[in-house]
């Protein structure tokens, strides 16, 4: 079975997973999207409409229309704003008169700059994708990493291959080679794993014992380097070896 990086039928549970394999929702927004009953507006001509995201907060409808006018004749254009504050929600829709112009604008306008912001351009999904749930209801695609509610399976963030499907390909990096080696070691017998662990523990004990042996030898060698006073039988520099008899001899 070939791995698909883009969703053809929208599933909030899959969209909330980096590889599309989640079986339980990991945030409340996904749970809300699973129970949402979204009905798209009929006024949108989906086959000729593009979604334009990541707009600059200062970009208005006229600026957006001027930017996309070079790709073909535009029949409708608008920047979505908040109904209360009237501030831009930083996305909008552009509808062309011809489907060919829509396809051309999707390819050429994506990742271009408008008012110092890099645009994300894709088809409008509410009519083109079955089961679609918009971002405001917990679905959608993309998202901000800071929010912790990323959505995958779209053009912005396609699915990454699951580990189980990618384990058969040859390792291409140091991390992959290390993972493959660990995976192969997991197939060894219990006796082999025990023997390897036992040898490692024995080697660690021998190294620890040799380290302390060298320390003890260093202490004994420093004691043997004490120098005698030629005029006295006592040792110089080590007061604990002096006796009362030696002190008496030094007084004479």
VENZIUR-V107382 format. One record per residue. N is the residue number from 1. D_FIRST is the distance of its C-alpha to the first C-alpha in Angstrom with 1 decimal. Layout:
# VENZIUR-V107382
N,D_FIRST / N,D_FIRST
This chain:
# VENZIUR-V107382
1,0.0 / 2,3.8 / 3,6.5 / 4,9.2 / 5,12.7 / 6,14.7 / 7,15.1 / 8,15.5 / 9,17.1 / 10,19.3 / 11,19.0 / 12,21.8 / 13,20.3 / 14,17.1 / 15,19.4 / 16,21.6 / 17,19.1 / 18,18.5 / 19,14.8 / 20,14.4 / 21,14.4 / 22,18.1 / 23,19.3 / 24,22.9 / 25,24.7 / 26,26.3 / 27,29.0 / 28,31.2 / 29,30.1 / 30,26.6 / 31,28.3 / 32,30.6 / 33,27.8 / 34,26.2 / 35,29.5 / 36,30.5 / 37,31.4 / 38,31.2 / 39,32.6 / 40,32.5 / 41,35.7 / 42,36.1 / 43,38.3 / 44,35.4 / 45,34.3 / 46,30.6 / 47,29.6 / 48,32.4 / 49,32.5 / 50,31.3 / 51,31.2 / 52,33.1 / 53,33.0 / 54,34.8 / 55,38.1 / 56,41.3 / 57,43.4 / 58,46.1 / 59,44.1 / 60,45.3 / 61,44.3 / 62,46.6 / 63,45.2 / 64,41.6 / 65,42.7 / 66,44.6 / 67,41.6 / 68,39.3 / 69,42.1 / 70,41.6 / 71,38.2 / 72,39.6 / 73,41.7 / 74,41.0 / 75,41.8 / 76,41.2 / 77,40.8 / 78,41.3 / 79,40.9 / 80,40.2 / 81,43.0 / 82,43.9 / 83,46.2 / 84,48.6 / 85,48.9 / 86,47.9 / 87,46.1 / 88,43.0 / 89,39.6 / 90,38.4 / 91,36.1 / 92,36.8 / 93,35.7 / 94,36.5 / 95,36.5 / 96,37.1 / 97,38.8 / 98,36.2 / 99,32.4 / 100,32.6 / 101,34.6 / 102,32.1 / 103,29.3 / 104,31.7 / 105,32.9 / 106,29.4 / 107,28.7 / 108,32.3 / 109,33.4 / 110,30.5 / 111,31.8 / 112,35.3 / 113,38.4 / 114,40.6 / 115,43.6 / 116,42.3 / 117,38.9 / 118,35.5 / 119,33.9 / 120,30.4 / 121,29.8 / 122,26.9 / 123,26.8 / 124,28.4 / 125,25.7 / 126,27.9 / 127,27.7 / 128,24.6 / 129,22.0 / 130,22.0 / 131,23.0 / 132,24.4 / 133,26.8 / 134,29.1 / 135,29.9 / 136,33.3 / 137,31.7 / 138,29.3 / 139,26.3 / 140,25.8 / 141,24.2 / 142,25.7 / 143,28.8 / 144,31.2 / 145,30.6 / 146,34.1 / 147,33.3 / 148,30.4 / 149,28.5 / 150,25.9 / 151,23.1 / 152,19.8 / 153,17.2 / 154,19.8 / 155,21.2 / 156,23.6 / 157,21.3 / 158,17.6 / 159,15.2 / 160,15.2 / 161,12.4 / 162,12.8 / 163,14.8 / 164,12.7 / 165,9.8 / 166,12.7 / 167,14.8 / 168,13.7 / 169,15.0 / 170,18.7 / 171,21.0 / 172,22.4 / 173,25.1 / 174,27.7 / 175,25.9 / 176,22.6 / 177,24.8 / 178,26.7 / 179,23.6 / 180,22.4 / 181,25.9 / 182,26.2 / 183,22.9 / 184,24.3 / 185,27.6 / 186,26.2 / 187,25.4 / 188,29.1 / 189,31.5 / 190,33.7 / 191,36.8 / 192,35.4 / 193,34.6 / 194,38.1 / 195,39.8 / 196,38.2 / 197,39.2 / 198,42.7 / 199,43.3 / 200,42.3 / 201,44.7 / 202,47.5 / 203,47.2 / 204,47.4 / 205,50.5 / 206,52.2 / 207,51.7 / 208,53.1 / 209,56.1 / 210,56.9 / 211,56.8 / 212,59.4 / 213,61.5 / 214,61.8 / 215,62.9 / 216,65.6 / 217,66.9 / 218,67.2 / 219,69.3 / 220,71.7 / 221,72.1 / 222,73.2 / 223,75.9 / 224,77.3 / 225,77.9 / 226,80.7 / 227,83.9 / 228,87.4 / 229,90.4 / 230,93.0 / 231,95.8 / 232,94.3 / 233,92.6 / 234,90.1 / 235,86.6 / 236,85.9 / 237,82.9 / 238,82.3 / 239,84.7 / 240,83.5 / 241,85.2 / 242,88.6 / 243,91.3 / 244,94.6 / 245,96.4 / 246,94.8 / 247,95.8 / 248,99.3 / 249,99.4 / 250,98.3 / 251,101.2 / 252,103.7
